[in-house]
Amino acid sequence: MSKLYDALRRMESERGRAASSSAPLAESLGDIIADTFELPESPSSMTNARPISRLVAFTDPKSLAAERFRALATRLENQRRQSEFKSLQITSAVVNEGKTLVAGNLAATLAKQSGSRVLLVEGDLHRPTLATLLGLGHLRGISHWWSATKENLGKYILRLDDTSLHFLSAGAVHDQPSQILRSGHFIEEWRKLASRFDWVIVDSTPMSPVVDAHLWSRLTDGMLLVVREGITPKKELKKGLASLDNPALIGIVFNEASDFDHPSYGRYYMPADSFNGGDQPRFIRSLQHLERARAWLKTEMRRSER
């Protein structure tokens, strides 16, 4: 693969001197590389998620909470028949809103429910927690790839429980993840990886205060925003969304909304276009602290569609 890649790059350099042909050549080169990229066979690892992790897709698949994630997965499968997307950034305004739990449960559910080839990415290099919740311990991941040869990011992927769910760890905590996420080499490796999966789910950092969520939004097709009742500050929510260039908001997951009957794990999904007119679902009324943010979101969604 490296020899083919070098040859194609030389071809691009030689033909790139002609300005009239440079753009089409760059596009065809990207297509060739994507088609010939070979993902290394991923070693398998068994998860050991404990009930306290709240990764119900692993620990309690017959529960009401697991059923709600199956409903969420179905909604997303249906939604992408209308608009193509497959890589999703899961983020929130601040910490402790449940984005990691949503990312882990959603990825496992997509893999189990349809047999889709799913890549779950531990994208928070400041505070990586997914590997621990999955009972996988300390793994080599993105930060190790960055400090090593940077040859093939796919070598750091694990296949979980002999299923179609794959996992890419953040690796060790990194002081400046933005250096990695904005680098051309990572972007190139990321695109090659993403082309080999049906779904890519990224557990991103929160939108505030670091820039990482902004960088992940450039690498993914869309965003799921996790909003937790009683936790999400509307000012931070507005500030976070405003910091993104063009947030491709696919939908919003309301975590622990009080209008639902489950005492500890209520959640509900709303497509982003639900903000554009019409009657708002009744559960919005339970999120009094987000009333003004809702109006702002409605304006932002209309603005992004222009």
Stockholm file with secondary structure:
# STOCKHOLM 1.0

chainA/1-306         MSKLYDALRRMESERGRAASSSAPLAESLGDIIADTFELPESPSSMTNARPISRLVAFTDPKSLAAERFRALATRLENQRRQSEFKSLQITSAVVNEGKTLVAGNLAATLAKQSGSRVLLVEGDLHRPTLATLLGLGHLRGISHWWSATKENLGKYILRLDDTSLHFLSAGAVHDQPSQILRSGHFIEEWRKLASRFDWVIVDSTPMSPVVDAHLWSRLTDGMLLVVREGITPKKELKKGLASLDNPALIGIVFNEASDFDHPSYGRYYMPADSFNGGDQPRFIRSLQHLERARAWLKTEMRRSER
#=GR chainA/1-306 SS CHHHHHHHHHHHHHHTTSHHHHHHHHHHHHHHHHHHCCCCCCCEECCCCCGGGTCHHHHCTTSHHHHHHHHHHHHHHHHTTTSCCCEEEEEESSSSSSHHHHHHHHHHHHHHHHCCCEEEEECCSSSCCHHHHTTCCSCCCHHHHHHTTCCCGGGGEEEETTSSEEEECCCSCCSCHHHHHTCHHHHHHHHHHHTTCSEEEEECCCSSSSSHHHHHHHHSSEEEEEEETTTCCHHHHHHHHHTSSSCCEEEEEEESCTTSSCSSCCEEEEEGGGGSSSCCCGGGGGCGGGHHHHHHHHHHHHHHHC
#=GC SS_cons         CHHHHHHHHHHHHHHTTSHHHHHHHHHHHHHHHHHHCCCCCCCEECCCCCGGGTCHHHHCTTSHHHHHHHHHHHHHHHHTTTSCCCEEEEEESSSSSSHHHHHHHHHHHHHHHHCCCEEEEECCSSSCCHHHHTTCCSCCCHHHHHHTTCCCGGGGEEEETTSSEEEECCCSCCSCHHHHHTCHHHHHHHHHHHTTCSEEEEECCCSSSSSHHHHHHHHSSEEEEEEETTTCCHHHHHHHHHTSSSCCEEEEEEESCTTSSCSSCCEEEEEGGGGSSSCCCGGGGGCGGGHHHHHHHHHHHHHHHC
//
